[in-house]
Amino acid sequence: NGNAGFQQVLERLESDPVCQRLSLKSFLILPFQRITRLKLLLQNILKRTLPGSEEEVQATQAYDALEKLIKDCNENVQRMKSTEELIYLSQKIEFECKIFPLISQSRRLVKCGELTALDFNNLSPKWKVTTRPIYLHLFNDCLLLSRPKE
């Protein structure tokens, strides 16, 4: 988004009839779609092979290898999404001191959301309660509380 030249070239390519007016995302997704179609094809092959035959053994091995590949792809997609979330969050959060590296290979964001903090002012005779928003970021290895800049 930050590179205007790249955006112009991308728009020109996506509008070209050779690309069938498909977006870049559709070209990036195609290999994953093909893998899942291969899985369906192998399932149908397995249904039509004779039990105990050499073809069934080979089709089963191919199916198992494809299952492993799909599982690895899904895990890598989840890992990349998690890393993207950490990068986005690190751009939004400003630490007073830089002793906490937010982006880490092993760190994943589990849950995040806005909460309301209650502050009790016990100095006044009437218990005055004030509220302010805070954000909770639960990672797999730590809990981070943040507040919006004032």
OpenMM code with the backbone's topology and positions (N, CA, C; nanometers):
from openmm import Vec3, app, unit

residues = "ASN GLY ASN ALA GLY PHE GLN GLN VAL LEU GLU ARG LEU GLU SER ASP PRO VAL CYS GLN ARG LEU SER LEU LYS SER PHE LEU ILE LEU PRO PHE GLN ARG ILE THR ARG LEU LYS LEU LEU LEU GLN ASN ILE LEU LYS ARG THR LEU PRO GLY SER GLU GLU GLU VAL GLN ALA THR GLN ALA TYR ASP ALA LEU GLU LYS LEU ILE LYS ASP CYS ASN GLU ASN VAL GLN ARG MET LYS SER THR GLU GLU LEU ILE TYR LEU SER GLN LYS ILE GLU PHE GLU CYS LYS ILE PHE PRO LEU ILE SER GLN SER ARG ARG LEU VAL LYS CYS GLY GLU LEU THR ALA LEU ASP PHE ASN ASN LEU SER PRO LYS TRP LYS VAL THR THR ARG PRO ILE TYR LEU HIS LEU PHE ASN ASP CYS LEU LEU LEU SER ARG PRO LYS GLU".split()
positions = [
    Vec3(0.0817, -0.1211, 0.0000),
    Vec3(0.0000, 0.0000, 0.0000),
    Vec3(0.0849, 0.1258, 0.0000),
    Vec3(0.2042, 0.1171, 0.0565),
    Vec3(0.2883, 0.2358, 0.0667),
    Vec3(0.3673, 0.2653, -0.0597),
    Vec3(0.3729, 0.1726, -0.1539),
    Vec3(0.4516, 0.1909, -0.2749),
    Vec3(0.3574, 0.2197, -0.3916),
    Vec3(0.3502, 0.3466, -0.4324),
    Vec3(0.2569, 0.3871, -0.5380),
    Vec3(0.2907, 0.3220, -0.6713),
    Vec3(0.4188, 0.3090, -0.7026),
    Vec3(0.4591, 0.2464, -0.8282),
    Vec3(0.4147, 0.1017, -0.8365),
    Vec3(0.4314, 0.0294, -0.7261),
    Vec3(0.3882, -0.1098, -0.7218),
    Vec3(0.2373, -0.1194, -0.7402),
    Vec3(0.1647, -0.0299, -0.6756),
    Vec3(0.0173, -0.0308, -0.6872),
    Vec3(-0.0271, -0.0071, -0.8311),
    Vec3(0.0396, 0.0854, -0.9007),
    Vec3(0.0030, 0.1147, -1.0401),
    Vec3(0.0287, -0.0061, -1.1297),
    Vec3(0.1449, -0.0687, -1.1126),
    Vec3(0.1773, -0.1868, -1.1937),
    Vec3(0.0794, -0.2993, -1.1629),
    Vec3(0.0481, -0.3179, -1.0360),
    Vec3(-0.0451, -0.4230, -0.9962),
    Vec3(-0.1837, -0.3994, -1.0555),
    Vec3(-0.2315, -0.2768, -1.0513),
    Vec3(-0.3632, -0.2448, -1.1094),
    Vec3(-0.3639, -0.2696, -1.2606),
    Vec3(-0.2543, -0.2313, -1.3273),
    Vec3(-0.2446, -0.2524, -1.4718),
    Vec3(-0.2456, -0.4017, -1.5035),
    Vec3(-0.1695, -0.4811, -1.4269),
    Vec3(-0.1662, -0.6254, -1.4499),
    Vec3(-0.3003, -0.6909, -1.4205),
    Vec3(-0.3644, -0.6501, -1.3122),
    Vec3(-0.4926, -0.7114, -1.2756),
    Vec3(-0.6020, -0.6785, -1.3761),
    Vec3(-0.5918, -0.5653, -1.4450),
    Vec3(-0.6940, -0.5297, -1.5441),
    Vec3(-0.6624, -0.5875, -1.6823),
    Vec3(-0.5451, -0.6475, -1.6989),
    Vec3(-0.5045, -0.7052, -1.8264),
    Vec3(-0.5869, -0.8314, -1.8550),
    Vec3(-0.6381, -0.8470, -1.9779),
    Vec3(-0.7169, -0.9666, -2.0123),
    Vec3(-0.6376, -1.0969, -1.9985),
    Vec3(-0.5051, -1.0917, -2.0124),
    Vec3(-0.4239, -1.2127, -1.9971),
    Vec3(-0.4407, -1.2702, -1.8572),
    Vec3(-0.4549, -1.1842, -1.7568),
    Vec3(-0.4745, -1.2286, -1.6176),
    Vec3(-0.6215, -1.2554, -1.5878),
    Vec3(-0.7053, -1.2447, -1.6896),
    Vec3(-0.8498, -1.2670, -1.6774),
    Vec3(-0.9103, -1.1792, -1.5681),
    Vec3(-0.8522, -1.0612, -1.5507),
    Vec3(-0.8976, -0.9616, -1.4528),
    Vec3(-0.9045, -1.0171, -1.3099),
    Vec3(-0.8152, -1.1128, -1.2812),
    Vec3(-0.8074, -1.1708, -1.1471),
    Vec3(-0.7102, -1.0899, -1.0622),
    Vec3(-0.7359, -1.0841, -0.9334),
    Vec3(-0.6491, -1.0103, -0.8418),
    Vec3(-0.5258, -1.0930, -0.8077),
    Vec3(-0.4261, -1.0271, -0.7499),
    Vec3(-0.3047, -1.0959, -0.7074),
    Vec3(-0.3371, -1.2037, -0.6038),
    Vec3(-0.4326, -1.1739, -0.5152),
    Vec3(-0.4698, -1.2714, -0.4122),
    Vec3(-0.5185, -1.4029, -0.4740),
    Vec3(-0.5943, -1.3927, -0.5825),
    Vec3(-0.6460, -1.5161, -0.6428),
    Vec3(-0.5317, -1.6008, -0.6987),
    Vec3(-0.4263, -1.5373, -0.7502),
    Vec3(-0.3112, -1.6132, -0.7989),
    Vec3(-0.2332, -1.6754, -0.6837),
    Vec3(-0.2305, -1.6082, -0.5691),
    Vec3(-0.1598, -1.6622, -0.4532),
    Vec3(-0.2354, -1.7786, -0.3899),
    Vec3(-0.3668, -1.7796, -0.4040),
    Vec3(-0.4502, -1.8835, -0.3434),
    Vec3(-0.4582, -2.0085, -0.4313),
    Vec3(-0.4349, -1.9933, -0.5612),
    Vec3(-0.4493, -2.1060, -0.6543),
    Vec3(-0.3762, -2.2329, -0.6120),
    Vec3(-0.2487, -2.2275, -0.5705),
    Vec3(-0.1818, -2.3531, -0.5309),
    Vec3(-0.2520, -2.4252, -0.4166),
    Vec3(-0.3033, -2.3508, -0.3186),
    Vec3(-0.3756, -2.4143, -0.2079),
    Vec3(-0.5040, -2.4789, -0.2567),
    Vec3(-0.5726, -2.4127, -0.3493),
    Vec3(-0.6955, -2.4713, -0.4026),
    Vec3(-0.6661, -2.5992, -0.4801),
    Vec3(-0.5555, -2.5993, -0.5522),
    Vec3(-0.5191, -2.7202, -0.6281),
    Vec3(-0.4878, -2.8366, -0.5344),
    Vec3(-0.4202, -2.8074, -0.4240),
    Vec3(-0.3864, -2.9130, -0.3288),
    Vec3(-0.5129, -2.9769, -0.2734),
    Vec3(-0.6123, -2.8958, -0.2381),
    Vec3(-0.7357, -2.9530, -0.1829),
    Vec3(-0.8125, -3.0306, -0.2902),
    Vec3(-0.8038, -2.9863, -0.4162),
    Vec3(-0.8681, -3.0629, -0.5237),
    Vec3(-0.7985, -3.1972, -0.5435),
    Vec3(-0.6649, -3.1977, -0.5292),
    Vec3(-0.5911, -3.3234, -0.5404),
    Vec3(-0.6345, -3.4220, -0.4325),
    Vec3(-0.6621, -3.3693, -0.3140),
    Vec3(-0.7077, -3.4554, -0.2041),
    Vec3(-0.8403, -3.5216, -0.2414),
    Vec3(-0.9322, -3.4443, -0.2980),
    Vec3(-1.0611, -3.5014, -0.3402),
    Vec3(-1.0416, -3.6045, -0.4510),
    Vec3(-0.9507, -3.5758, -0.5429),
    Vec3(-0.9224, -3.6702, -0.6505),
    Vec3(-0.8676, -3.8012, -0.5944),
    Vec3(-0.7739, -3.7924, -0.5012),
    Vec3(-0.7179, -3.9136, -0.4410),
    Vec3(-0.8224, -3.9916, -0.3611),
    Vec3(-0.9142, -3.9209, -0.2960),
    Vec3(-1.0215, -3.9903, -0.2244),
    Vec3(-1.1062, -4.0721, -0.3215),
    Vec3(-1.1364, -4.0138, -0.4368),
    Vec3(-1.2148, -4.0865, -0.5373),
    Vec3(-1.1368, -4.2038, -0.5958),
    Vec3(-1.0067, -4.1856, -0.6138),
    Vec3(-0.9236, -4.2960, -0.6638),
    Vec3(-0.9239, -4.4109, -0.5626),
    Vec3(-0.9107, -4.3758, -0.4347),
    Vec3(-0.9107, -4.4794, -0.3305),
    Vec3(-1.0427, -4.5558, -0.3266),
    Vec3(-1.1531, -4.4898, -0.3539),
    Vec3(-1.2834, -4.5572, -0.3541),
    Vec3(-1.2925, -4.6602, -0.4665),
    Vec3(-1.2216, -4.6344, -0.5756),
    Vec3(-1.2344, -4.7184, -0.6938),
    Vec3(-1.1231, -4.8230, -0.7080),
    Vec3(-1.0285, -4.8254, -0.6171),
    Vec3(-0.9216, -4.9267, -0.6268),
    Vec3(-0.9611, -5.0517, -0.5495),
    Vec3(-0.9061, -5.1616, -0.5915),
    Vec3(-0.9345, -5.2877, -0.5242),
    Vec3(-0.8614, -5.2924, -0.3904),
    Vec3(-0.9310, -5.3331, -0.2842),
    Vec3(-0.8649, -5.3423, -0.1537),
    Vec3(-0.7485, -5.4414, -0.1578),
    Vec3(-0.6359, -5.3995, -0.1010),
    Vec3(-0.5183, -5.4846, -0.0946),
    Vec3(-0.4318, -5.4815, -0.2191),
    Vec3(-0.4737, -5.4092, -0.3224),
    Vec3(-0.3949, -5.4039, -0.4459),
    Vec3(-0.2784, -5.3064, -0.4314),
    Vec3(-0.1840, -5.3171, -0.5226),
    Vec3(-0.0677, -5.2275, -0.5242),
    Vec3(-0.1122, -5.0832, -0.5491),
    Vec3(-0.2147, -5.0659, -0.6331),
    Vec3(-0.2668, -4.9317, -0.6607),
    Vec3(-0.3236, -4.8671, -0.5346),
    Vec3(-0.3906, -4.9485, -0.4525),
    Vec3(-0.4462, -4.8939, -0.3283),
    Vec3(-0.3338, -4.8510, -0.2343),
    Vec3(-0.2291, -4.9294, -0.2260),
    Vec3(-0.1153, -4.8960, -0.1391),
    Vec3(-0.0523, -4.7646, -0.1846),
    Vec3(-0.0300, -4.7503, -0.3155),
    Vec3(0.0309, -4.6292, -0.3686),
    Vec3(-0.0615, -4.5079, -0.3500),
    Vec3(-0.1904, -4.5254, -0.3747),
    Vec3(-0.2855, -4.4157, -0.3584),
    Vec3(-0.2957, -4.3751, -0.2114),
    Vec3(-0.2889, -4.4722, -0.1221),
    Vec3(-0.2933, -4.4430, 0.0214),
    Vec3(-0.1695, -4.3649, 0.0639),
    Vec3(-0.0530, -4.4070, 0.0119),
    Vec3(0.0703, -4.3341, 0.0438),
    Vec3(0.0640, -4.1912, -0.0094),
    Vec3(0.0143, -4.1759, -0.1308),
    Vec3(0.0018, -4.0417, -0.1891),
    Vec3(-0.0962, -3.9574, -0.1085),
    Vec3(-0.2067, -4.0192, -0.0667),
    Vec3(-0.3068, -3.9477, 0.0128),
    Vec3(-0.2477, -3.9043, 0.1471),
    Vec3(-0.1755, -3.9928, 0.2135),
    Vec3(-0.1140, -3.9589, 0.3421),
    Vec3(-0.0119, -3.8466, 0.3268),
    Vec3(0.0677, -3.8518, 0.2202),
    Vec3(0.1660, -3.7453, 0.1955),
    Vec3(0.0955, -3.6128, 0.1694),
    Vec3(-0.0140, -3.6181, 0.0956),
    Vec3(-0.0904, -3.4963, 0.0671),
    Vec3(-0.1548, -3.4405, 0.1934),
    Vec3(-0.2054, -3.5288, 0.2781),
    Vec3(-0.2624, -3.4857, 0.4069),
    Vec3(-0.1578, -3.4126, 0.4905),
    Vec3(-0.0363, -3.4662, 0.4932),
    Vec3(0.0726, -3.4040, 0.5684),
    Vec3(0.1058, -3.2671, 0.5086),
    Vec3(0.1088, -3.2595, 0.3762),
    Vec3(0.1377, -3.1327, 0.3084),
    Vec3(0.0313, -3.0283, 0.3400),
    Vec3(-0.0945, -3.0675, 0.3372),
    Vec3(-0.2043, -2.9752, 0.3680),
    Vec3(-0.1948, -2.9279, 0.5123),
    Vec3(-0.1644, -3.0201, 0.6031),
    Vec3(-0.1495, -2.9838, 0.7444),
    Vec3(-0.0345, -2.8843, 0.7630),
    Vec3(0.0786, -2.9104, 0.6969),
    Vec3(0.1926, -2.8190, 0.7055),
    Vec3(0.1579, -2.6807, 0.6484),
    Vec3(0.0881, -2.6800, 0.5366),
    Vec3(0.0472, -2.5521, 0.4758),
    Vec3(-0.0428, -2.4736, 0.5707),
    Vec3(-0.1406, -2.5410, 0.6299),
    Vec3(-0.2314, -2.4734, 0.7224),
    Vec3(-0.1575, -2.4198, 0.8442),
    Vec3(-0.0622, -2.4974, 0.8963),
    Vec3(0.0162, -2.4513, 1.0109),
    Vec3(0.1000, -2.3291, 0.9744),
    Vec3(0.1595, -2.3310, 0.8556),
    Vec3(0.2395, -2.2168, 0.8120),
    Vec3(0.1535, -2.0929, 0.7882),
    Vec3(0.0337, -2.1120, 0.7360),
    Vec3(-0.0573, -1.9986, 0.7176),
    Vec3(-0.0940, -1.9389, 0.8531),
    Vec3(-0.1240, -2.0239, 0.9500),
    Vec3(-0.1566, -1.9755, 1.0844),
    Vec3(-0.0376, -1.9034, 1.1474),
    Vec3(0.0825, -1.9557, 1.1260),
    Vec3(0.2029, -1.8924, 1.1801),
    Vec3(0.2232, -1.7545, 1.1174),
    Vec3(0.2007, -1.7439, 0.9868),
    Vec3(0.2165, -1.6153, 0.9188),
    Vec3(0.1105, -1.5161, 0.9650),
    Vec3(-0.0125, -1.5623, 0.9835),
    Vec3(-0.1172, -1.4738, 1.0348),
    Vec3(-0.0814, -1.4223, 1.1733),
    Vec3(-0.0283, -1.5109, 1.2548),
    Vec3(0.0117, -1.4726, 1.3895),
    Vec3(0.1239, -1.3692, 1.3859),
    Vec3(0.2218, -1.3905, 1.2983),
    Vec3(0.3314, -1.2947, 1.2850),
    Vec3(0.2802, -1.1607, 1.2345),
    Vec3(0.1871, -1.1632, 1.1395),
    Vec3(0.1285, -1.0385, 1.0889),
    Vec3(0.0553, -0.9635, 1.1998),
    Vec3(-0.0169, -1.0377, 1.2849),
    Vec3(-0.0855, -0.9743, 1.3980),
    Vec3(0.0148, -0.9086, 1.4924),
    Vec3(0.1261, -0.9768, 1.5190),
    Vec3(0.2282, -0.9206, 1.6070),
    Vec3(0.2913, -0.7957, 1.5461),
    Vec3(0.3175, -0.7983, 1.4165),
    Vec3(0.3748, -0.6809, 1.3497),
    Vec3(0.2776, -0.5643, 1.3567),
    Vec3(0.1506, -0.5896, 1.3276),
    Vec3(0.0493, -0.4848, 1.3328),
    Vec3(0.0379, -0.4278, 1.4743),
    Vec3(0.0378, -0.5158, 1.5716),
    Vec3(0.0275, -0.4727, 1.7111),
    Vec3(0.1503, -0.3936, 1.7541),
    Vec3(0.2686, -0.4371, 1.7113),
    Vec3(0.3907, -0.3652, 1.7503),
    Vec3(0.3953, -0.2257, 1.6885),
    Vec3(0.3293, -0.2073, 1.5743),
    Vec3(0.3219, -0.0749, 1.5137),
    Vec3(0.2254, 0.0159, 1.5897),
    Vec3(0.1253, -0.0441, 1.6529),
    Vec3(0.0257, 0.0347, 1.7263),
    Vec3(0.0676, 0.0655, 1.8696),
    Vec3(0.1450, -0.0241, 1.9311),
    Vec3(0.1803, -0.0083, 2.0719),
    Vec3(0.3152, 0.0619, 2.0834),
    Vec3(0.3186, 0.1571, 2.1730),
    Vec3(0.4414, 0.2310, 2.1989),
    Vec3(0.4820, 0.2050, 2.3433),
    Vec3(0.5997, 0.1475, 2.3614),
    Vec3(0.6488, 0.1185, 2.4952),
    Vec3(0.7293, 0.2373, 2.5464),
    Vec3(0.7208, 0.2608, 2.6784),
    Vec3(0.8006, 0.3676, 2.7377),
    Vec3(0.9482, 0.3307, 2.7347),
    Vec3(0.9777, 0.2019, 2.7521),
    Vec3(1.1150, 0.1540, 2.7401),
    Vec3(1.1123, 0.0300, 2.6512),
    Vec3(1.2136, 0.0135, 2.5707),
    Vec3(1.2163, -0.0952, 2.4721),
    Vec3(1.2824, -0.2214, 2.5274),
    Vec3(1.2351, -0.2709, 2.6399),
    Vec3(1.2928, -0.3935, 2.6955),
    Vec3(1.2096, -0.5160, 2.6620),
    Vec3(1.0938, -0.4958, 2.6011),
    Vec3(1.0035, -0.6067, 2.5712),
    Vec3(0.9903, -0.6220, 2.4197),
    Vec3(1.0568, -0.7219, 2.3592),
    Vec3(1.0399, -0.7434, 2.2151),
    Vec3(0.9071, -0.8141, 2.1884),
    Vec3(0.8169, -0.7453, 2.1243),
    Vec3(0.6833, -0.8001, 2.1012),
    Vec3(0.6848, -0.9102, 1.9950),
    Vec3(0.7642, -0.8920, 1.8913),
    Vec3(0.7671, -0.9890, 1.7817),
    Vec3(0.8698, -1.0975, 1.8132),
    Vec3(0.8215, -1.2212, 1.8164),
    Vec3(0.9063, -1.3356, 1.8451),
    Vec3(0.8536, -1.4554, 1.7666),
    Vec3(0.9435, -1.5452, 1.7276),
    Vec3(0.9030, -1.6637, 1.6520),
    Vec3(0.8057, -1.7518, 1.7294),
    Vec3(0.8245, -1.7598, 1.8601),
    Vec3(0.7426, -1.8512, 1.9394),
    Vec3(0.6179, -1.7842, 1.9965),
    Vec3(0.6069, -1.6524, 1.9887),
    Vec3(0.4937, -1.5816, 2.0504),
    Vec3(0.3751, -1.5779, 1.9547),
    Vec3(0.2567, -1.6053, 2.0126),
    Vec3(0.1317, -1.5967, 1.9374),
    Vec3(0.0309, -1.5169, 2.0179),
    Vec3(-0.0492, -1.4374, 1.9500),
    Vec3(-0.1572, -1.3646, 2.0144),
    Vec3(-0.2760, -1.4595, 2.0276),
    Vec3(-0.3184, -1.4832, 2.1512),
    Vec3(-0.4277, -1.5768, 2.1765),
    Vec3(-0.5604, -1.5030, 2.1753),
    Vec3(-0.5666, -1.3904, 2.2450),
    Vec3(-0.6914, -1.3154, 2.2568),
    Vec3(-0.6577, -1.1702, 2.2853),
    Vec3(-0.7390, -1.0796, 2.2342),
    Vec3(-0.7220, -0.9382, 2.2681),
    Vec3(-0.8593, -0.8719, 2.2678),
    Vec3(-0.8685, -0.7638, 2.3434),
    Vec3(-0.9950, -0.6924, 2.3492),
    Vec3(-0.9885, -0.5756, 2.4458),
    Vec3(-1.0910, -0.4944, 2.4401),
    Vec3(-1.0984, -0.3757, 2.5249),
    Vec3(-1.1708, -0.4093, 2.6548),
    Vec3(-1.1167, -0.3569, 2.7644),
    Vec3(-1.1774, -0.3712, 2.8964),
    Vec3(-1.1969, -0.2319, 2.9549),
    Vec3(-1.2699, -0.2240, 3.0628),
    Vec3(-1.2884, -0.0972, 3.1326),
    Vec3(-1.2260, -0.1092, 3.2704),
    Vec3(-1.1340, -0.0190, 3.2995),
    Vec3(-1.0693, -0.0173, 3.4306),
    Vec3(-1.1472, 0.0768, 3.5214),
    Vec3(-1.1704, 0.0321, 3.6432),
    Vec3(-1.2394, 0.1144, 3.7416),
    Vec3(-1.1373, 0.1705, 3.8391),
    Vec3(-1.1395, 0.3008, 3.8576),
    Vec3(-1.0508, 0.3665, 3.9535),
    Vec3(-1.1359, 0.4201, 4.0680),
    Vec3(-1.1057, 0.3759, 4.1895),
    Vec3(-1.1784, 0.4229, 4.3075),
    Vec3(-1.0983, 0.5358, 4.3715),
    Vec3(-1.1630, 0.6491, 4.3878),
    Vec3(-1.0991, 0.7620, 4.4537),
    Vec3(-1.1426, 0.7593, 4.5995),
    Vec3(-1.0593, 0.7025, 4.6846),
    Vec3(-1.0979, 0.6896, 4.8252),
    Vec3(-1.0542, 0.8103, 4.9083),
    Vec3(-1.0013, 0.9133, 4.8423),
    Vec3(-0.9647, 1.0349, 4.9147),
    Vec3(-1.0872, 1.1226, 4.9432),
    Vec3(-1.1862, 1.1140, 4.8580),
    Vec3(-1.3064, 1.1944, 4.8796),
    Vec3(-1.4025, 1.1189, 4.9711),
    Vec3(-1.4908, 1.1920, 5.0409),
    Vec3(-1.5846, 1.1250, 5.1315),
    Vec3(-1.6806, 1.0308, 5.0589),
    Vec3(-1.7170, 1.0658, 4.9385),
    Vec3(-1.8032, 0.9768, 4.8585),
    Vec3(-1.7126, 0.8946, 4.7677),
    Vec3(-1.7332, 0.7663, 4.7675),
    Vec3(-1.6518, 0.6797, 4.6827),
    Vec3(-1.6793, 0.7126, 4.5363),
    Vec3(-1.5923, 0.7897, 4.4772),
    Vec3(-1.6101, 0.8289, 4.3385),
    Vec3(-1.5406, 0.7262, 4.2484),
    Vec3(-1.6139, 0.6754, 4.1536),
    Vec3(-1.5604, 0.5747, 4.0621),
    Vec3(-1.5431, 0.6388, 3.9245),
    Vec3(-1.4235, 0.6277, 3.8706),
    Vec3(-1.3989, 0.6734, 3.7337),
    Vec3(-1.3603, 0.5525, 3.6495),
    Vec3(-1.3912, 0.5606, 3.5231),
    Vec3(-1.3603, 0.4500, 3.4321),
    Vec3(-1.2673, 0.4995, 3.3219),
    Vec3(-1.1870, 0.4083, 3.2728),
    Vec3(-1.1019, 0.4378, 3.1570),
    Vec3(-1.0812, 0.3089, 3.0793),
    Vec3(-1.0713, 0.3199, 2.9477),
    Vec3(-1.0522, 0.1979, 2.8675),
    Vec3(-0.9079, 0.1483, 2.8753),
    Vec3(-0.8933, 0.0181, 2.8820),
    Vec3(-0.7624, -0.0462, 2.8710),
    Vec3(-0.7779, -0.1641, 2.7758),
    Vec3(-0.6678, -0.2088, 2.7221),
    Vec3(-0.6709, -0.3199, 2.6280),
    Vec3(-0.5907, -0.4363, 2.6847),
    Vec3(-0.6460, -0.5530, 2.6699),
    Vec3(-0.5820, -0.6750, 2.7155),
    Vec3(-0.5316, -0.7498, 2.5925),
    Vec3(-0.4058, -0.7905, 2.5952),
    Vec3(-0.3462, -0.8694, 2.4879),
    Vec3(-0.2880, -0.9949, 2.5535),
    Vec3(-0.3548, -1.1062, 2.5333),
    Vec3(-0.3098, -1.2325, 2.5913),
    Vec3(-0.2296, -1.3082, 2.4860),
    Vec3(-0.1033, -1.3314, 2.5156),
    Vec3(-0.0163, -1.4085, 2.4278),
    Vec3(0.0007, -1.5475, 2.4877),
    Vec3(0.0616, -1.6371, 2.4147),
    Vec3(0.0832, -1.7717, 2.4662),
    Vec3(0.1858, -1.7744, 2.5791),
    Vec3(0.2643, -1.6660, 2.5956),
    Vec3(0.3673, -1.6657, 2.6986),
    Vec3(0.3608, -1.5457, 2.7939),
    Vec3(0.2725, -1.4516, 2.7713),
    Vec3(0.2628, -1.3355, 2.8602),
    Vec3(0.1288, -1.2649, 2.8403),
    Vec3(0.1023, -1.1732, 2.9316),
    Vec3(-0.0190, -1.0911, 2.9279),
    Vec3(0.0245, -0.9465, 2.9240),
    Vec3(-0.0307, -0.8697, 2.8305),
    Vec3(0.0064, -0.7293, 2.8145),
    Vec3(-0.1192, -0.6445, 2.8287),
    Vec3(-0.1115, -0.5460, 2.9171),
    Vec3(-0.2194, -0.4492, 2.9317),
    Vec3(-0.1706, -0.3179, 2.8724),
    Vec3(-0.2541, -0.2531, 2.7935),
    Vec3(-0.2168, -0.1250, 2.7341),
    Vec3(-0.3344, -0.0296, 2.7475),
    Vec3(-0.3044, 0.0975, 2.7276),
    Vec3(-0.4099, 0.1984, 2.7318),
    Vec3(-0.3911, 0.2923, 2.6152),
    Vec3(-0.4989, 0.3524, 2.5678),
    Vec3(-0.4856, 0.4443, 2.4564),
    Vec3(-0.4094, 0.5693, 2.4980),
    Vec3(-0.3389, 0.6274, 2.4020),
    Vec3(-0.2659, 0.7510, 2.4303),
    Vec3(-0.3652, 0.8623, 2.4607),
    Vec3(-0.3294, 0.9434, 2.5573),
    Vec3(-0.4188, 1.0543, 2.5939),
    Vec3(-0.3763, 1.1803, 2.5222),
] * unit.nanometer
topology = app.Topology()
chain = topology.addChain("A")
for resn in residues:
    res = topology.addResidue(resn, chain)
    for name in ("N", "CA", "C"):
        topology.addAtom(name, app.Element.getBySymbol(name[0]), res)
